[in-house]
Amino acid sequence: MAIEDVEIGKILRKVPMSVKVTAVLIVVFVLLKPWAMVGAGERGVVLNFGAVQDKVLNEGLHFRIPVMQQIVVMDVKVQKAVTETIAASSDLQDVTSTLALNYHLCLLYTSPSPRDRTRSRMPSSA
């Protein structure tokens, strides 16, 4: 086993320093994942150390600072909730009804900090 370690060490010494640095940078880049993908019908809310920012990301690929920023992806497409109920009328007839509700998410995301509860995080439309 010691012979294999010596051979690997000799091989690594022959590799140029620029190749080593590039390999380390690629590994760090992939592990930290400094990008966020926001899909169609979604919006991304930017958090800096957990605090909500006014910036809302549209669809696409966005870059972020890996340790500092987090992107929370929210679905803003129209959603549908359907429920069926069965009841009896006063004259004991069975009544079946289906209720469908279409809704969408209004992008309002607040951080749990008490100081942020006094300020609205709704993006201004003006």
JOCOR-V639681 format. One record per pair of residues at least 6 apart in sequence whose C-alpha atoms are under 8 Angstrom apart, sorted by the first residue. I is the first residue (numbers start at 1). J is the second residue. D is the distance in whole Angstrom. If there is no record, write none. Layout:
BEGIN
I|J|D / I|J|D
END
This chain:
BEGIN
32|66|6 / 33|66|7 / 34|63|6 / 34|64|5 / 34|65|6 / 34|66|5 / 35|61|7 / 35|62|6 / 35|63|4 / 35|64|6 / 36|61|6 / 36|62|5 / 36|63|6 / 36|64|7 / 36|71|7 / 37|59|8 / 37|60|6 / 37|61|5 / 37|62|6 / 38|44|6 / 38|57|8 / 38|58|7 / 38|59|5 / 38|60|5 / 38|61|6 / 38|62|8 / 38|73|7 / 39|59|5 / 39|60|6 / 40|59|6 / 41|59|7 / 41|75|6 / 41|76|6 / 41|77|5 / 42|58|7 / 42|59|7 / 42|73|6 / 42|74|5 / 42|75|4 / 42|76|5 / 42|77|7 / 43|56|7 / 43|57|6 / 43|58|5 / 43|59|7 / 43|73|6 / 43|74|5 / 43|75|7 / 43|76|7 / 44|56|6 / 44|57|5 / 44|58|7 / 44|71|6 / 44|72|5 / 44|73|4 / 44|74|6 / 45|52|7 / 45|53|7 / 45|55|7 / 45|56|5 / 45|57|6 / 45|71|6 / 45|72|5 / 45|73|6 / 45|74|8 / 45|109|8 / 46|52|6 / 46|53|6 / 46|54|8 / 46|55|6 / 46|56|7 / 46|57|8 / 46|69|7 / 46|70|6 / 46|71|5 / 46|72|7 / 47|53|6 / 47|69|6 / 47|70|5 / 47|71|6 / 47|72|8 / 48|68|6 / 48|69|5 / 48|70|7 / 49|68|5 / 49|69|6 / 49|70|8 / 50|69|8 / 50|70|7 / 50|111|7 / 51|111|6 / 51|113|8 / 52|109|7 / 52|110|6 / 52|111|6 / 52|121|8 / 54|121|7 / 54|123|7 / 64|70|7 / 64|71|8 / 74|107|8 / 75|105|7 / 76|104|6 / 76|105|5 / 76|106|7 / 76|107|7 / 77|104|6 / 77|105|7 / 78|102|6 / 78|103|5 / 78|104|5 / 78|105|8 / 79|102|6 / 79|103|5 / 79|104|6 / 80|100|7 / 80|101|6 / 80|102|5 / 80|103|6 / 81|100|6 / 81|101|5 / 81|102|7 / 82|98|7 / 82|99|6 / 82|100|4 / 82|101|6 / 83|98|6 / 83|99|5 / 83|100|7 / 84|96|7 / 84|97|6 / 84|98|4 / 84|99|6 / 85|96|6 / 85|97|5 / 85|98|6 / 86|94|7 / 86|95|6 / 86|96|5 / 86|97|7 / 87|94|6 / 87|95|5 / 87|96|6 / 88|94|5 / 88|95|6 / 89|95|7 / 107|122|7 / 108|121|6 / 108|122|5 / 109|121|7 / 109|122|8 / 110|116|7 / 110|117|8 / 110|121|6
END
